[in-house]
Amino acid sequence: MSAMMEEEIKRWTAKRKSALVLEIIQGKTTVSEASRQFDLTPSEIEDWIDHAKAGMENALRAKPEDVREQYERQLKDLQEAYGEAMLELRARKKLQSLVGKDET
């Protein structure tokens, strides 16, 4: 990866991202060093690492999910969290309106 990184990178392909993530996992570099060296945000690199870990975990399962199943499961979880947040927001507004009426 280091030799490949000598040239200026204009586009971060999956191959380049995975090579950088491997260097970080192997302890050859750190997120902060890579961030400075390649003018990337630490959160961007950490997202790549999270995606790599998720992909690796899925690949090592006895019955790996395909990418579509992974995204559908993630979307379902996000939709449920959004629904719960909306219910809580409505309940807070209702409570606030009831408490506000009692004070007047």
Order of alpha helices (4+ residues) and beta strands (2+ residues): alpha-alpha-alpha-alpha-alpha
